[in-house]
Amino acid sequence: MRKLIAFACEGESLAATLDEADGSIGLLIVSGGNEIRSGAHRGMAMLAHRLAAAGIPVFRYDRRGVGDSTGDNKGFLSAEPDLIAAVAAFRRAAPGVSRLVGFGNCDAASTLALFGRSAGIDRIIVANPWVVQPVDDLPPAAAIRARYHSALRDPATWRRALTGRVSIAKLLRGLKRVVTAKTEERASLATNVLTALDGWHNDAAIVLATGDATAMAFAARYRGGAKVKRFDTASHSFAGAENAAALHAAIVDGMAQE
């Protein structure tokens, strides 16, 4: 059964959805970006329904200023109080849950890595963690490297450049981004998220869409020991039946790990 819940966070009212089930291990889904709790293409709502049918209670919520929640949206780095309040609300609504796993995609994954411990979450499953502090309108440097490596070895790229169908200016901007990338963000978001992930030790699992720019940026930096599952897709949100099934299996597997 799906239940709508409201809970307080620093004077604001946050909206949440609980897919009820009898299991003692619960899943808290944190939405990425400015997505509402149903997720892209209702993917998180469908995931919650499927997991609850298998006996796993699932709690989703809108952080302040997003969806049905009141307040100002100050971004994922300001969402620690929201996460703490959501965990408390989940435990009140599902007192039979003794162990709590958090799942998030993109910057929601980074939210969980950074703040999940303080919120009282036992384990996290993070997909395509966001570790890039944007400095322009280009993709992350790791994604540029991967795409340019393939494109520059293709004679068709050079033919398009010579006939004006490829922007030389954009090509040069991308190459400059690659060259200067190593000096960017050394003590910033990437360092903080990667350090936080290391602190989870065996209580973290990572899911990556290998063709996704955000996942490429993370994979280029990650040297930790968490279990990593890679799926051959460019879909950041794991859209489509095949990707959704793979994500569901990865979450079930991650929740079963001790």
C-alpha positions in Angstrom: 0.0 0.0 0.0 1.3 3.5 -0.9 0.9 6.2 1.8 1.4 9.9 1.6 3.3 11.5 4.5 4.2 15.0 5.6 7.0 15.7 8.0 8.8 18.8 9.3 12.3 20.1 8.5 13.6 23.3 10.0 10.1 24.9 10.0 9.1 23.7 6.5 6.8 20.9 5.5 8.3 18.1 3.4 6.2 15.7 1.3 7.0 12.0 1.3 5.7 8.7 0.0 5.9 5.3 1.7 5.4 2.1 -0.1 4.6 -0.2 2.8 5.9 -3.7 3.2 6.6 -6.1 6.1 10.4 -6.4 5.6 12.8 -5.3 8.3 15.3 -3.7 5.8 14.0 -0.5 4.4 15.1 1.6 1.4 15.2 5.4 1.5 15.3 6.9 -2.0 16.8 10.4 -2.3 15.9 12.2 -5.5 18.7 13.7 -7.6 19.0 17.2 -9.0 15.7 19.0 -8.8 13.7 15.9 -9.5 10.5 15.2 -7.5 10.3 12.0 -5.6 8.7 10.0 -8.4 12.0 10.4 -10.3 12.7 10.7 -14.1 9.9 9.1 -16.1 8.4 8.0 -12.7 11.3 5.6 -12.5 11.7 5.8 -8.7 8.0 5.4 -8.1 8.0 2.2 -10.2 11.1 1.0 -8.5 9.5 1.6 -5.1 6.4 -0.3 -6.1 8.4 -3.3 -7.4 10.6 -3.5 -4.3 7.6 -3.1 -1.9 5.8 -6.0 -3.7 8.9 -8.1 -2.8 8.7 -7.1 0.9 10.9 -4.1 1.1 9.4 -0.9 2.5 10.5 2.2 0.5 10.4 5.8 1.5 10.8 8.7 -1.0 10.6 12.4 -0.3 11.0 15.9 -1.8 13.6 18.1 -0.2 12.8 21.7 0.7 11.8 23.8 -2.2 11.3 20.8 -4.6 8.0 19.2 -5.6 5.3 19.3 -2.9 7.7 20.5 -0.2 7.8 24.0 1.1 10.8 26.2 1.6 13.8 27.3 -0.6 15.7 24.9 -2.8 19.3 25.5 -1.8 20.8 22.5 -3.6 22.1 19.1 -2.6 25.0 20.4 -0.4 22.4 22.0 1.9 20.2 18.9 2.1 21.7 17.3 5.2 18.8 18.5 7.5 16.3 17.2 4.9 18.0 13.8 4.9 18.1 13.6 8.7 14.4 14.5 9.0 13.5 12.0 6.2 15.2 9.1 8.0 13.4 10.0 11.3 10.1 10.2 9.5 10.7 6.8 7.8 11.5 5.2 11.1 8.3 6.6 12.7 6.2 5.5 9.8 7.7 2.0 9.5 8.7 1.0 13.1 9.4 -2.5 11.9 12.4 -1.3 9.9 15.6 -2.2 11.9 18.1 -1.6 9.1 18.0 1.3 6.6 19.7 1.5 3.2 19.9 4.7 1.2 19.8 4.9 -2.6 20.4 8.0 -4.8 21.5 8.9 -8.3 23.7 11.8 -9.3 23.9 14.5 -6.7 21.6 12.5 -4.5 24.3 9.8 -4.4 26.7 12.5 -3.2 24.2 13.7 -0.6 24.1 10.1 0.8 27.9 9.7 0.7 28.4 13.0 2.5 25.5 13.0 5.0 24.2 9.5 5.3 26.1 8.5 8.4 25.0 11.6 10.3 21.4 10.8 9.3 21.7 7.2 10.7 21.7 5.3 7.5 23.3 1.8 7.7 24.3 1.3 4.1 24.3 3.3 0.8 23.9 2.3 -2.8 25.0 5.2 -5.0 24.5 5.6 -8.8 26.6 7.9 -11.0 27.8 10.0 -8.1 28.2 13.7 -8.9 31.8 14.9 -8.3 32.1 17.7 -10.8 31.9 21.4 -9.8 30.7 23.0 -13.1 33.0 25.7 -14.5 31.4 26.1 -18.0 28.8 24.6 -20.3 31.0 21.7 -21.3 30.6 18.1 -20.1 33.0 16.8 -17.4 36.6 16.4 -18.6 36.6 12.6 -18.3 33.6 12.4 -20.6 35.3 14.7 -23.1 38.4 12.5 -23.0 36.4 9.3 -23.7 34.4 10.9 -26.5 37.3 12.7 -28.1 39.5 9.6 -28.0 37.0 7.8 -30.1 36.1 10.7 -32.4 39.7 11.8 -33.1 40.5 8.3 -34.3 37.6 8.3 -36.8 38.5 9.8 -40.2 34.9 10.9 -40.6 35.5 13.5 -37.8 38.2 15.1 -39.7 36.1 15.2 -42.9 33.3 16.9 -41.1 35.8 19.4 -39.6 37.2 20.2 -43.0 33.7 20.7 -44.5 32.5 22.9 -41.6 30.1 20.4 -40.0 32.2 20.2 -36.8 32.8 23.3 -34.8 36.6 23.8 -34.6 36.1 26.4 -31.8 34.1 23.9 -29.7 36.7 21.2 -30.4 39.5 23.5 -29.1 37.5 24.4 -26.1 37.0 20.7 -25.3 40.7 19.9 -25.7 41.6 22.9 -23.5 39.2 21.6 -20.9 41.0 18.2 -20.9 44.4 19.8 -20.5 43.4 22.0 -17.6 41.1 19.5 -15.9 43.8 18.2 -13.5 44.2 21.5 -11.9 40.5 21.9 -11.2 38.6 20.8 -8.1 41.6 19.3 -6.3 40.2 20.2 -2.9 36.6 20.5 -3.8 33.5 18.4 -4.2 35.3 15.4 -5.8 37.7 15.2 -2.9 35.0 15.5 -0.3 32.7 12.9 -1.9 35.5 10.4 -2.5 36.7 10.8 1.0 33.2 10.3 2.4 32.7 7.2 0.3 36.0 5.7 1.6 34.6 6.3 5.1 31.7 3.9 4.4 34.1 1.0 4.0 32.1 -2.1 3.2 28.8 -0.3 3.7 28.7 1.2 0.2 27.9 -0.1 -3.3 28.3 1.8 -6.5 26.3 1.6 -9.7 27.6 3.2 -12.9 26.1 3.8 -16.4 29.3 3.5 -18.4 28.2 5.8 -21.2 27.0 8.6 -18.9 29.2 11.7 -18.6 28.6 12.0 -14.8 29.6 8.3 -14.3 32.7 8.8 -16.5 33.8 11.8 -14.3 33.4 9.7 -11.2 35.1 6.6 -12.6 38.1 8.7 -13.6 38.7 9.7 -10.0 37.5 6.7 -8.0 40.2 4.4 -6.5 38.3 3.1 -3.5 37.4 -0.4 -2.6 33.6 -0.4 -2.7 31.8 -2.9 -4.9 31.1 -1.3 -8.3 28.6 -2.6 -10.9 28.8 -1.2 -14.4 26.0 -1.2 -16.9 26.5 -0.6 -20.6 24.1 2.3 -21.0 24.3 6.0 -21.6 21.1 6.6 -19.7 21.9 8.6 -16.6 18.5 7.8 -15.0 18.5 4.1 -16.2 15.5 4.7 -18.4 13.9 1.8 -20.3 12.8 -1.6 -19.2 16.2 -3.3 -19.5 18.0 -0.6 -17.5 15.3 -0.4 -14.9 15.5 -4.2 -14.4 19.3 -4.0 -14.1 19.0 -1.2 -11.5 16.4 -3.1 -9.5 18.7 -6.2 -9.4 21.7 -4.1 -8.4 19.7 -2.5 -5.5 18.4 -5.9 -4.3 21.9 -7.2 -4.4 23.3 -4.2 -2.6 20.7 -4.4 0.1 21.6 -8.0 0.7 25.2 -7.3 1.3 26.5 -7.2 4.9 
